[in-house]
Amino acid sequence: MRLEFRSFALVVFLLTARWTHPAAAESPPEAVRDFVLQGMRVSREALKTGVCKIDLERRFVDHNRPELSESSSFNTTWTLGTDHQMRMEWVYPTAVAEASGFIMGGVLPNPKPNTLTGYLLKGKDRNVEWFQGSQWVDVTAPSSPHLGWEDYFDVRAVGFYGWVELSRGMDWETLIEAFQKAPIARATADPGDMYTLTWDLGDKSLASEWIVTVDAGRGFAPVKAEMRQRRNASMPWRTVQQFDSEWTQVSSVWVPVLYHGVDSQSESAVRDFKIIFSWKNVNVPIPDSAFTIESLNAPSSVFVVDSRLGVPVITKSPGDSLAAVDVTPPRGFGFRRLSFLIFNVLVVAVGAVYAGIRLRARKRGVR
């Protein structure tokens, strides 16, 4: 019933929007921005649960230093659960060595490449990450950074991401809240239920505009975005980032099916990506068990390290069951954290004393 209510709310908003939206020529940019962002919120919130397969190809080309150019591809299964739970399971080829050396982050030609599987569970109070073959599972705070944008991004924010937000894996709620508060320079209504919003993100040294085109007729989908910059008003604008996305309806919900981005902030280097989304289901209930540590299928030999308070604590030793791991939000240091800290201090102290004794012995000529 809850999923049906969300879809009904979207239909009501879309039907009433035609008569209630502010005219861009008569309303201040802030009013148009608020109207469009509210439409985006309603449309994205209609996607309550979903599972899609993501195929990504990316490329980096450095014209001045061709040896740094690289390309890679991998696929991910992204799952959205109720209560803002997310799960990503990605598989990508590992880098391989050649006689010419090893290129960090690159995927060199290999007819049968090895693959690496990684998992990320994202919830309100924790992130859980594990790589297949790794000896530990990491539990971190929700705001903790990840290895890179390819490891995690929020599918609901597709089309609205800038490169920085994408690289940080910013979630949809945080992203739209940030643009709600950011200064808006212009807002125009274009033919065909299209809106163009321009945010002023520059400073004294560099003028910068973030321009997003939103298609209200397609669930307020951000179908085009670009960032342009210039040093002063006498110089022409230069586009440094471009994004395009395509959207379709699945189970009456608008979802992305294609996403393409280009970053050309450096005049000598360009990086781009292409993502294809294949939706398996939309708004079909997902069991909570899909977002538990046990669902990672890690062997019993792994450690679980909780770092949410900045001090790592081992909450599971090899041989213990993952089901017994305490994943409740930590409160204060607690006995286990304090014990771990004291243990580390003692190890350092013993090492320092031993080093001092050895130094004295050498000064006295004793071996």
C-alpha positions in Angstrom: 0.0 0.0 0.0 2.9 2.4 0.8 4.4 1.9 -2.7 1.0 2.5 -4.3 0.6 5.7 -2.3 3.9 7.0 -3.5 3.0 6.4 -7.2 -0.4 8.0 -6.6 1.3 11.1 -5.1 3.5 11.4 -8.3 0.4 11.2 -10.5 -1.3 13.9 -8.5 1.7 16.2 -8.6 2.2 15.8 -12.4 -1.5 16.4 -13.1 -1.7 19.5 -10.9 1.7 20.9 -12.0 0.3 22.1 -15.3 -2.0 24.6 -13.5 0.0 25.4 -10.4 3.6 25.8 -11.7 5.1 29.4 -11.6 5.6 31.1 -14.9 9.4 31.5 -15.3 8.9 34.9 -17.0 7.0 36.2 -14.0 8.3 34.4 -11.0 11.7 34.8 -9.3 14.3 32.1 -10.0 13.9 30.7 -6.5 10.2 30.0 -7.0 10.9 28.1 -10.3 13.8 26.2 -8.6 11.6 25.2 -5.7 8.9 24.0 -8.0 11.2 21.9 -10.2 13.1 20.4 -7.3 9.8 19.5 -5.6 8.8 17.7 -8.8 12.1 15.8 -8.8 11.6 14.8 -5.2 8.2 13.4 -5.8 9.3 11.5 -8.9 12.4 10.1 -7.3 10.6 9.2 -4.1 8.2 7.1 -6.3 11.1 4.7 -6.7 11.0 3.0 -3.3 12.7 -0.2 -4.1 14.4 -1.5 -7.2 17.1 -3.8 -8.6 19.1 -2.9 -11.7 22.3 -4.1 -13.4 24.8 -1.4 -14.3 27.3 -1.8 -17.1 30.0 1.0 -17.1 32.7 1.9 -19.5 35.1 4.7 -18.8 38.1 6.2 -20.5 40.9 8.6 -19.7 43.0 10.2 -22.5 46.0 12.4 -21.8 47.3 13.9 -25.1 50.5 15.2 -23.6 51.3 11.9 -21.8 49.7 9.0 -23.7 51.3 6.5 -21.4 48.9 7.6 -18.7 45.8 7.0 -20.9 43.6 4.1 -19.8 40.2 2.5 -20.1 38.2 0.1 -18.0 34.8 -1.5 -17.7 32.9 -3.4 -15.1 29.3 -4.2 -14.0 27.4 -3.6 -10.8 24.1 -4.8 -9.3 22.5 -1.9 -7.5 19.6 -2.7 -5.0 17.5 0.0 -3.3 15.5 -1.1 -0.2 13.0 0.7 2.0 14.3 3.0 4.7 17.1 4.3 2.4 19.0 1.0 2.4 21.3 0.4 -0.6 23.4 -2.5 -1.7 26.0 -2.5 -4.5 27.8 -5.6 -5.7 30.3 -4.9 -8.4 32.6 -7.1 -10.5 35.4 -5.8 -12.6 38.7 -7.1 -14.2 41.8 -6.6 -12.1 44.8 -4.8 -13.5 47.5 -7.1 -14.9 51.2 -6.7 -15.4 53.1 -6.6 -18.6 56.7 -6.5 -19.4 56.4 -2.7 -19.8 55.3 -2.4 -16.2 52.1 -2.0 -14.2 49.6 0.8 -14.8 47.8 1.7 -11.6 44.1 1.6 -12.0 44.4 0.5 -15.7 43.0 -2.6 -17.2 45.5 -3.9 -19.7 44.5 -6.3 -22.5 44.0 -9.8 -21.2 41.9 -12.5 -23.0 40.9 -14.1 -19.6 41.3 -11.4 -17.0 40.9 -12.1 -13.3 38.0 -10.5 -11.6 37.4 -8.9 -8.3 34.0 -8.7 -6.5 33.3 -6.1 -4.0 30.2 -5.3 -1.8 28.9 -2.1 -0.2 25.9 -1.9 2.1 24.8 1.6 2.8 22.3 2.4 5.6 21.4 5.3 7.9 23.9 4.5 10.6 26.7 2.6 8.9 28.4 1.5 5.7 29.7 -2.1 5.3 32.4 -2.9 2.7 34.1 -6.1 1.8 36.2 -7.3 -1.1 36.2 -10.9 -2.1 39.4 -12.5 -0.7 40.0 -9.7 1.8 40.5 -10.8 5.4 38.3 -8.1 7.0 34.9 -6.5 6.6 34.9 -2.7 7.2 32.1 -1.0 9.1 32.3 2.8 8.7 30.2 5.9 9.2 27.7 6.7 6.5 29.7 9.8 5.5 32.9 7.9 5.1 34.6 8.2 1.6 34.8 5.1 -0.6 37.6 4.0 -3.0 36.1 5.9 -5.9 32.9 6.9 -7.6 32.8 3.6 -9.5 32.3 1.8 -6.2 29.2 3.6 -5.2 26.8 6.2 -6.5 23.1 6.8 -6.0 21.1 5.8 -9.1 18.3 8.3 -8.1 20.8 11.1 -8.6 21.7 10.3 -12.1 21.7 13.3 -14.4 22.0 15.7 -11.4 25.6 14.8 -10.4 28.5 17.0 -11.0 31.9 15.3 -11.3 32.9 16.1 -7.7 29.6 14.9 -6.2 29.8 11.7 -8.4 33.3 11.0 -7.2 32.2 11.4 -3.6 29.2 9.0 -4.0 26.9 11.6 -2.6 23.4 10.2 -2.0 20.3 11.7 -3.6 18.8 13.3 -0.5 22.1 15.2 0.4 22.6 16.3 -3.2 19.2 17.8 -3.8 19.3 19.5 -0.4 22.6 21.1 -1.3 21.2 22.5 -4.6 18.1 23.7 -2.7 20.4 26.0 -0.7 22.8 26.9 -3.4 22.4 30.4 -5.0 20.4 30.2 -8.3 21.2 32.7 -11.0 18.5 32.0 -13.6 15.5 29.7 -14.2 13.6 29.5 -17.6 10.6 27.5 -18.8 11.2 26.2 -22.3 8.7 24.6 -24.8 7.7 21.1 -24.2 7.6 21.1 -20.3 11.3 21.7 -20.2 13.0 23.8 -17.5 16.6 25.1 -17.4 18.1 26.0 -14.0 21.4 27.8 -13.6 23.3 27.8 -10.3 26.1 30.2 -9.6 28.9 28.2 -8.0 31.8 30.5 -8.7 34.0 32.6 -6.5 36.2 35.7 -6.9 38.9 34.0 -8.9 36.7 31.8 -11.2 33.1 32.2 -12.5 31.4 28.9 -12.6 27.8 27.9 -13.6 26.0 24.6 -13.2 23.2 24.4 -15.8 20.6 21.6 -15.6 17.8 20.9 -18.1 14.8 19.1 -16.5 12.1 17.4 -18.5 8.9 17.8 -16.5 7.0 15.5 -18.9 9.3 12.6 -18.1 9.1 12.6 -14.4 11.2 15.7 -13.9 14.2 13.9 -15.2 17.5 15.9 -15.4 18.3 15.0 -19.0 21.2 17.4 -19.5 23.7 19.1 -17.3 26.9 21.1 -17.9 29.4 23.1 -16.0 31.0 26.1 -17.7 33.7 28.4 -16.4 35.6 31.6 -17.2 38.2 33.8 -15.4 36.4 37.1 -16.0 33.5 38.6 -17.8 35.5 39.6 -20.9 36.4 35.9 -21.6 34.1 33.4 -23.3 32.6 30.6 -21.3 34.3 27.2 -21.5 32.3 24.0 -20.9 34.4 21.7 -18.6 31.8 19.1 -17.7 28.8 17.6 -19.7 26.3 15.0 -18.8 23.4 13.5 -20.7 20.9 10.9 -19.5 17.9 9.0 -20.9 14.9 7.9 -18.9 12.0 5.5 -19.3 9.0 4.3 -17.3 9.1 0.9 -15.5 6.1 0.0 -13.4 4.9 3.7 -13.8 8.1 5.0 -12.3 10.7 7.1 -14.3 14.1 5.5 -14.1 17.4 6.1 -16.0 18.5 3.8 -18.7 21.6 5.6 -20.1 24.1 8.0 -18.6 27.0 9.6 -20.3 29.5 12.1 -18.9 32.6 14.0 -20.1 35.1 15.9 -18.0 37.5 18.2 -19.9 38.7 20.6 -17.2 42.3 20.0 -18.4 42.8 21.2 -22.0 45.2 18.3 -22.6 43.3 15.5 -20.9 39.7 14.2 -21.2 37.9 11.5 -19.2 34.4 10.2 -20.0 32.1 7.4 -19.0 29.0 5.6 -20.3 26.6 3.7 -18.1 23.7 1.4 -19.2 21.0 0.6 -16.7 19.1 -2.7 -17.1 16.2 -2.7 -14.6 15.2 -6.1 -13.2 12.3 -4.8 -11.1 10.9 -1.6 -9.6 8.9 -1.3 -6.4 9.0 -5.0 -5.7 9.5 -5.6 -2.0 13.2 -6.4 -1.1 13.8 -8.5 2.0 15.8 -6.8 4.8 18.1 -9.8 4.7 19.6 -8.4 1.5 21.2 -5.6 3.5 22.8 -7.6 6.4 26.4 -8.4 6.9 25.6 -12.1 6.5 24.4 -11.4 2.9 28.0 -10.7 1.9 28.7 -14.4 2.1 32.1 -13.7 3.6 33.9 -16.8 5.0 34.0 -17.3 8.8 37.8 -16.6 8.7 37.3 -12.8 8.2 37.6 -10.1 10.9 35.0 -7.4 11.2 36.5 -4.0 12.0 34.1 -1.2 13.2 35.7 2.3 12.8 32.6 4.6 13.2 34.1 6.4 16.2 37.5 6.9 14.6 39.1 4.1 16.7 39.0 0.7 15.0 37.5 -2.1 17.1 37.5 -5.8 16.1 33.9 -6.9 16.6 34.4 -10.4 15.1 37.4 -12.7 15.2 38.0 -15.5 12.8 35.8 -18.5 13.4 32.9 -16.4 14.9 29.6 -16.2 13.0 28.8 -13.1 11.1 25.3 -13.3 12.4 26.7 -12.5 15.9 28.3 -9.2 14.9 26.9 -6.2 16.8 26.1 -3.5 14.2 24.2 -1.1 16.4 25.4 2.5 16.4 28.3 2.8 18.9 27.8 5.1 21.9 31.0 6.4 23.4 34.1 4.3 23.6 32.7 1.5 25.7 34.8 -1.3 27.3 35.9 -3.0 24.0 37.1 0.3 22.4 38.9 1.4 25.6 40.5 -2.1 25.8 41.6 -1.9 22.2 43.1 1.6 22.7 44.9 0.6 25.9 46.3 -2.5 24.1 47.7 -0.3 21.4 49.2 2.1 23.9 50.9 -0.8 25.8 52.3 -2.2 22.6 53.9 1.2 21.7 55.2 1.7 25.3 56.8 -1.8 25.3 58.4 -1.1 22.0 59.7 2.2 23.2 61.2 0.7 26.3 62.8 -2.1 24.3 64.3 0.3 21.9 65.7 2.4 24.8 67.3 -0.7 26.4 68.9 -1.7 23.1 70.2 1.8 22.6 71.8 1.9 26.0 73.4 -1.5 25.5 75.0 -0.4 22.3 76.4 2.8 24.0 78.0 0.6 26.6 79.4 -1.7 23.9 77.2 -4.7 24.9 75.9 -6.8 21.9 
